């Protein structure tokens, strides 16, 4: 015996509701995800990378501090003196 028109309508309504709930469950996390503008995303990533570099002791080398530039200057002067001595 085939289902009556009322039973078909009820089945179609239940199936449509099930599909709607499934789509809602799948798409809700995507809709709730926070999306950043491109410039805000770049600033956020830059801040995270900079913070990570500053916290890592292996990357704590600071080439433009006064101690480094003084050492570099002395090394360059010494290298220039050696090169001049070797040339003569």
C-alpha positions in Angstrom: 0.0 0.0 0.0 1.4 3.4 -0.9 1.7 6.2 1.6 -1.1 8.8 1.7 -0.4 12.4 0.5 -0.4 13.5 4.1 2.2 11.0 5.0 4.3 12.0 2.1 4.1 15.7 3.1 5.0 14.8 6.7 8.0 12.8 5.5 9.1 15.6 3.2 8.8 18.1 6.0 10.9 15.9 8.4 13.5 15.3 5.6 13.7 19.1 4.9 14.1 19.8 8.6 16.8 17.2 8.9 18.7 18.7 6.0 18.3 22.2 7.4 19.6 21.1 10.8 22.6 19.3 9.2 23.5 22.4 7.2 23.2 24.5 10.3 25.4 22.2 12.3 28.1 22.2 9.5 28.0 25.9 8.7 27.7 27.4 12.2 31.4 27.1 13.0 32.3 28.8 9.7 29.9 31.6 10.3 31.2 32.2 13.9 34.9 32.2 12.9 36.5 35.6 13.3 37.8 36.9 10.0 40.5 39.6 10.1 41.1 42.2 7.5 44.4 41.6 5.6 46.2 44.5 7.2 45.1 43.4 10.7 46.2 39.8 9.9 49.7 41.0 8.8 50.0 43.1 12.0 48.9 40.2 14.1 51.4 37.8 12.5 54.2 40.3 12.7 53.6 40.9 16.4 53.6 37.1 17.1 56.8 36.5 15.2 58.5 39.5 16.8 57.5 38.3 20.2 58.8 34.8 19.5 62.1 36.2 18.2 62.6 38.4 21.3 61.9 35.5 23.7 64.2 33.0 22.0 67.7 33.3 23.5 69.2 32.0 20.3 68.0 35.0 18.4 68.9 37.6 21.1 71.8 38.9 19.1 71.3 42.6 18.6 73.6 43.9 15.8 73.0 47.6 16.4 73.8 47.9 20.1 76.7 50.1 21.1 78.8 47.1 22.2 78.4 45.4 18.9 79.2 48.4 16.8 82.2 49.2 18.9 83.5 45.6 18.5 82.7 45.7 14.8 84.5 49.0 14.4 87.6 47.6 16.1 87.5 44.5 14.0 87.2 46.5 10.8 90.1 48.8 11.9 92.2 45.7 12.7 91.4 44.1 9.4 92.2 47.3 7.5 95.5 47.6 9.3 96.4 44.0 8.4 95.4 44.5 4.8 97.5 47.6 4.6 100.5 45.9 6.2 100.1 42.9 3.9 100.0 45.3 0.9 103.3 47.0 1.8 
